[in-house]
Amino acid sequence: MQEGWVDYLAPQLYWPTTQAAQAYGKLIEWWSSITGGGRYIFAGNYLSKLGTEDKWSLDEFKQEILLSRQYADQGSQGNIFFQIAPLQDNLLGVTDAFKTEFYATPALTPPIAALVDEVPAPPTVTLEGSQATLAHADADSLRAWVVYAQSGQEFVIDRIVPAQTTSIDLSPGTWAISAAGKHNVESAGVLVTVP
């Protein structure tokens, strides 16, 4: 990471917050302290332990996410959960809790540090009624379209649509649509208003 040879590290922080040795809080603090140059860590969380012992409760995993987010401005940019089965099965309500409390809106992963200055051109958006047709001069370089809805004075992510999608339906309101490159850097948004 110090040499800039990696974009991110994903340390497996497979210990609970309540453990004295290798406590999750101390580990996430240390790993976050070694990031730099726009490079990140994504903490690995041992979700397959959910419900196997008292120390692996749903509240434990919520606490781990909160601790990871506490160091967001130092490079802790997310969590990777091993494995997917508890999420697929909504074990102990984990999927519902995560969606409601932590992951309510779609998001792109952080941009690749070495490519952060490579901003894609904005999309071409043609509006016919409530249908927006999307195009881009370099479509092969894109990952997605990011669709923002105006909410008061702010724009909030409504959805992230694969770049292969050529049209989307919009409800009445003001929208901003950006192009996201494969390196997760977004273009400026194009404003459209559906009457």
C-alpha positions, -999 to +999 in steps of 0.1 A: +000+000+000+028+024+008+044+018-026+010+023-044+011-013-058-025-021-046-058-003-049-072-018-017-066-044+010-093-066+025-080-078+059-100-106+074-111-091+107-127-123+120-128-115+157-157-100+176-156-065+192-158-081+226-126-101+223-096-087+242-069-100+219-074-091+183-105-070+191-123-058+160-121-021+171-084-021+176-078-039+143-100-017+122-083+014+137-048+000+128-057-011+093-073+023+086-041+040+098-020+024+070-041+037+041-031+066+020-029+080-015-066+073-022-062+036-014-086+018+009-093-011+032-125-031+031-128-050+063-136-087+060-164-097+084-170-133+094-208-133+087-209-171+085-205-171+123-238-152+127-259-169+154-234-197+161-225-183+196-237-154+217-207-133+207-217-136+170-251-119+173-267-096+148-258-067+171-222-077+168-222-073+131-240-040+133-213-028+157-185-039+133-201-019+105-204+011+127-167+008+138-156+004+101-176+036+092-160+055+121-127+053+101-142+062+067-122+094+064-090+074+071-096+049+043-120+024+057-145+023+028-167-007+034-171-042+045-169-076+027-190-103+043-180-139+043-201-156+033-233-149+014-256-177+028-267-157+059-277-128+036-295-151+012-314-167+040-320-135+059-306-154+090-318-136+122-331-108+100-296-098+089-306-088+054-335-067+065-314-050+092-285-043+069-308-029+042-328-007+066-299+005+088-269+006+066-275+000+029-308+017+021-296+033-012-275+020-040-239+030-042-208+027-064-177+012-049-150+039-043-130+049-074-096+033-082-070+057-068-047+056-098-076+066-121-095+091-100-086+120-124-100+102-154-135+116-154-158+103-181-176+126-204-213+131-194-239+109-211-261+120-239-297+119-226-327+122-249-361+126-232-393+115-249-422+118-225-410+099-194-385+077-212-349+087-212-326+073-239-290+070-228-259+071-250-222+078-246-193+085-270-172+058-252-198+033-240-173+005-237-155+024-209-186+026-187-198+005-159-231+021-152-255+051-154-262+067-120-297+082-118-303+109-092-337+122-082-341+158-070-354+159-034-358+194-022-325+212-028-305+179-030-301+151-055-302+115-041-293+083-058-325+066-071-308+037-089-276+025-106-283+010-140-259-012-160-242+007-189-257-018-214-291-003-206-301+022-233-333+036-219-350+041-185-384+053-174-386+083-151-415+096-131-424+133-131-397+154-115-361+166-120-334+141-125-296+140-130-280+112-149-242+106-148-220+081-165-198+059-142-166+045-157-154+010-150-130+027-125-160+041-106-154+077-113-186+096-123-191+122-150-210+154-143-247+148-143-271+157-171-303+174-159-337+164-173-372+173-161-402+151-167-434+171-165 
